[in-house]
Amino acid sequence: MKYRTARLRRSQNLPDCAPAISGKATKAIALRVTVSFLWILTALVGACRQPVRKQSQSQVTIEPLSFQISSGEDHYQIEGYFARGTETQRMPALLVLNGDGGNAQQCIAHIVQFAALRIRVACISLPGYGKSSGPSRFVGPQSIEAARRGLDLIAARSDVDPSHLAIWGIGDGAVAAGLLMDTDRRARAVILQSGAYDLVNFWPGAPIRTKLSILRQVWPSKRVLEERSVIENMPRKLDVNVLILHGTLDRRNPIDQAEQLARVLRQRGAHVETRFFADGAHQLGKAVNEPLRDFLRTNLALISPDEDS
């Protein structure tokens, strides 16, 4: 750490004709000089004892990650962004599936902070969300195809380590991330936030607001609900690290959906962590940053040996 030290100016020599200074005055001046010197010395010592600040976040470049997909006869334009630091080697990567309002540009602006963990970060909006074309069909096949294609593009990059991939789904994006987890083994870590995971049993007692949202997108037949149920499509064995984030006051997707998912995942062999926010509603905002950062450090990021945990 560099310090700025003040230069002490030498006082001008008194002329020979200057009157003699009395003993009391001399002692007073000496006392003031001593006190000032001790104050400066104490300030410098205190500054030296303060911990050295970490270097500022590496310069991050954000670039578009837009692409097209097809589902049946329909074609969709997917909005996305990719953020990378200055590291030249292959690095782990986190793909965020935005399915809960906002757009991919706002999403990448929020998650770019996690690039400080020495990982690449990307965000795409599912069909019907943000600036991606729709309709969404409530996490229909086009949403899963968009998530899979996004993961394909990230894994194929020369600056990404395809053996260290993670997915973070928010809202309906959590449903898409969970369904991708059920069928795609490339993600070694999965974060599911504020989603509904057992739609067959969830539908009869779902909040009216949630039912209206689903009805605007698709007719909720049993077949449709089964196709979109993470638990219904989960394999018998699942070796993956999962973090479940949910608010206990979520009125759109009640907390019991997250609790049930955690139980089933553990039964299937997954390594599960849960963080339920006592005062959290459906939108959890920045409250998830700390547990998410800890989870990524443990299960995905390549941390420098000299970096504080």
Beta strands, then each sheet from edge to edge (+ up, - down):
strand 1: 61-64
strand 2: 67-71
strand 3: 74-78
strand 4: 80-84
strand 5: 91-99
strand 6: 120-125
strand 7: 160-171
strand 8: 187-193
strand 9: 241-247
strand 10: 271-277
sheet 1: 1+ 4- 6+ 5+ 7+ 8+ 9+ 10+
sheet 2: 2+ 3-
end
